[in-house]
Each structure stands twice: as C-alpha cells, then as structure tokens.
C-alpha cells in the first residue's frame, strides 16, 4: 500500500485518523449486582465449565483447576476476590479463557449478558466512586447497555492486580 502525500500541511489539521470510527467489542456480564465487560481482544474463548477441582493452599480468588481440551487451567473468581462471596453455580456459568504473562487462565463468570460493540461516541464520563466494589483503576470505559451503566474492565490490569497480590502473599509481603 502506498503512502498518500498531503498536498498542503493545513490538510493535516483537519484530518481525522478514524478515532470515532474505531469500534470496540465487549462481552458484558453481571458481577455483584452491577454490569461489567471485558474487551473481546483480550479473550481467547468462552465455554461452560465442566468441573472445577479445588486447589489446596491457593489464594482465595483461585477457585481451582479446570480441564479444557486436555489443558489444565487455573480458574480465577473475581467475585470472591472483591466481596469474599462464594460463586453461585448454575447452567448460566461460563469460563472465559485468557492469556496472561504467557499462561492461560480462566475467569469464572456467573452470567454473560451479551456481546456489544461501541465507539468513542458511546463513552460516558465516570468518577472515582462510581466503580462500586471494584478498584477504580480496573475500569477503562463506561457505556450504557440496555439502560444500565456498564464498566469495561481492563483485563490485563485486573489480572496483574490479582497476580501481584498472590505473589506478595507467597513471599510474605
């Protein structure tokens, strides 16, 4: 593809680089009575949990291990980390497989709501206290989905926070 040369530098000032045209896709779910989402770009797959085997002496937010296509993967429960609450098991439960620091993890989700697409024009302002039960720095975007405020979480930040907490506990920090 050839680079187009601008005839006049003043054209550069009015040129939009597609910021408003770029759409993000997010998987929306319920967590602790609020609505959240993860960007699709951060996810590998979503599947129904077959069995989660408890892992002794693991941090509290590690539910255990699951087998997905002959791969044993740790399962993270964000709800337990945030509120100390046990998960509610049902046929609506899903595991979201992700990669973090070159390892696969699954995130336990009680109920997925839907898949949405949004752009810059859909973003809403949000403030420090609006994040509710989650740390504010976990959220990147706020959008309205079916009349309900929805925070899009930065998955690498969420997992990094959990990883750092587990690592600090394991070394006595």
Phi and psi in degrees as a GROMACS rama.xvg file:
@    title "Ramachandran Plot"
@    xaxis  label "Phi"
@    yaxis  label "Psi"
@TYPE xy
-83.4166  147.26  UNK-2
-84.6211  128.847  UNK-3
-81.4405  133.83  UNK-4
-91.376  131.474  UNK-5
-77.6605  136.324  UNK-6
-69.189  -32.835  UNK-7
-142.573  137.965  UNK-8
-62.2003  -25.9898  UNK-9
-64.0399  -24.2523  UNK-10
-63.4564  -29.9574  UNK-11
-63.7287  -35.1843  UNK-12
-64.128  -32.3268  UNK-13
-98.4399  0.946059  UNK-14
-79.7877  127.735  UNK-15
-99.6249  134.671  UNK-16
-92.7109  24.7038  UNK-17
81.6944  14.5991  UNK-18
-58.6306  -40.4463  UNK-19
-79.4733  -14.1879  UNK-20
-92.4485  -17.7857  UNK-21
-73.4304  124.047  UNK-22
-106.771  143.038  UNK-23
-107.75  147.335  UNK-24
-115.741  135.577  UNK-25
-134.527  145.323  UNK-26
-93.484  118.41  UNK-27
-98.2052  138.128  UNK-28
-146.468  162.741  UNK-29
-91.9444  140.999  UNK-30
-149.391  117.584  UNK-31
55.1858  39.3355  UNK-32
79.7562  3.95548  UNK-33
-121.336  170.349  UNK-34
-110.84  132.048  UNK-35
-135.903  171.801  UNK-36
-153.037  159.498  UNK-37
-120.817  141.906  UNK-38
-67.1014  138.956  UNK-39
-60.5335  -33.1995  UNK-40
-58.988  -22.0231  UNK-41
-90.8905  -4.60535  UNK-42
-105.949  149.827  UNK-43
-98.2679  -52.7919  UNK-44
-160.202  166.05  UNK-45
-126.113  134.473  UNK-46
-149.982  162.167  UNK-47
-78.5301  135.057  UNK-48
-71.4466  133.192  UNK-49
-85.6848  -57.2337  UNK-50
-153.073  139.65  UNK-51
-118.29  116.812  UNK-52
-93.8109  122.132  UNK-53
-56.5564  147.233  UNK-54
-116.406  108.372  UNK-55
-59.0628  143.197  UNK-56
64.6418  16.123  UNK-57
-83.7767  157.604  UNK-58
-55.1732  152.254  UNK-59
-56.7294  -29.1944  UNK-60
-85.8718  -0.878705  UNK-61
-91.9572  111.006  UNK-62
-70.5191  -34.1926  UNK-63
152.055  -150.14  UNK-64
-121.76  148.657  UNK-65
-131.279  158.637  UNK-66
-108.402  118.382  UNK-67
-124.578  110.845  UNK-68
51.8319  49.2397  UNK-69
65.8409  22.9741  UNK-70
-118.114  124.785  UNK-71
-86.0809  122.926  UNK-72
-130.366  133.647  UNK-73
-65.7134  145.506  UNK-74
-114.128  125.398  UNK-75
-102.014  135.586  UNK-76
-115.819  102.426  UNK-77
-64.2929  -36.1484  UNK-78
-58.883  -43.7666  UNK-79
-66.352  -37.0004  UNK-80
-63.9868  -42.5313  UNK-81
-79.7676  -42.3133  UNK-82
-122.084  -0.20764  UNK-83
66.1641  18.3378  UNK-84
-95.0742  142.786  UNK-85
-74.0341  149.901  UNK-86
-68.8967  155.219  UNK-87
-100.47  115.266  UNK-88
-86.7257  133.203  UNK-89
-157.985  176.524  UNK-90
-70.2517  -10.8518  UNK-91
-88.7617  -6.87207  UNK-92
-62.373  144.011  UNK-93
-139.801  153.936  UNK-94
-111.671  134.79  UNK-95
-106.911  116.581  UNK-96
-86.5876  130.112  UNK-97
-136.071  168.211  UNK-98
-113.69  132.723  UNK-99
-141.324  125.642  UNK-100
48.7348  49.6493  UNK-101
63.4801  20.7869  UNK-102
-130.343  152.112  UNK-103
-89.588  139.914  UNK-104
-134.928  158.314  UNK-105
-118.925  140.735  UNK-106
-108.347  125.602  UNK-107
-77.6051  125.826  UNK-108
-123.872  128.128  UNK-109
-70.8083  -40.3161  UNK-110
-155.162  121.881  UNK-111
-87.0496  134.488  UNK-112
-89.5994  -57.2482  UNK-113
-171.955  173.417  UNK-114
-106.577  127.647  UNK-115
-125.722  160.978  UNK-116
-124.671  134.537  UNK-117
-144.055  160.562  UNK-118
-126.77  -177.757  UNK-119
-54.5183  -37.072  UNK-120
-69.2885  -15.3415  UNK-121
-91.5484  -8.68379  UNK-122
-71.6145  142.288  UNK-123
-115.897  155.79  UNK-124
-76.5875  146.421  UNK-125
-142.99  157.277  UNK-126
-119.974  170.975  UNK-127
-48.6711  -47.6082  UNK-128
-82.2665  -8.98559  UNK-129
-74.8824  -12.4118  UNK-130
-73.1391  -9.14687  UNK-131
66.7174  -123.398  UNK-132
-82.439  -7.48635  UNK-133
-98.1823  152.697  UNK-134
-61.9892  135.014  UNK-135
-57.3799  -36.4117  UNK-136
-70.6384  -7.66377  UNK-137
-74.0652  -23.6248  UNK-138
-95.2891  141.6  UNK-139
-113.863  -37.4685  UNK-140
-133.322  154.447  UNK-141
-126.824  127.672  UNK-142
-134.776  166.41  UNK-143
-103.067  123.434  UNK-144
-122.758  115.261  UNK-145
50.8967  44.0794  UNK-146
78.1467  8.10181  UNK-147
-122.777  131.947  UNK-148
-58.4533  136.038  UNK-149
-134.981  125.515  UNK-150
-97.1704  129.021  UNK-151
-90.7993  123.449  UNK-152
-92.5518  144.239  UNK-153
-85.7292  99.8716  UNK-154
-56.9431  -46.2361  UNK-155
-59.6361  -35.0239  UNK-156
-69.0782  -44.6112  UNK-157
-58.6249  -50.7718  UNK-158
-67.3222  -35.2307  UNK-159
-63.9261  -39.9808  UNK-160
-63.5518  -45.1949  UNK-161
-65.3317  -43.738  UNK-162
-60.7419  -46.0318  UNK-163
-62.2905  -40.3492  UNK-164
-63.6054  -45.1837  UNK-165
-63.1507  -42.4661  UNK-166
-65.0464  -43.0597  UNK-167
-63.4053  -38.9407  UNK-168
-66.9958  -36.9745  UNK-169
-70.8397  -24.668  UNK-170
-103.846  9.82559  UNK-171
83.3522  19.4932  UNK-172
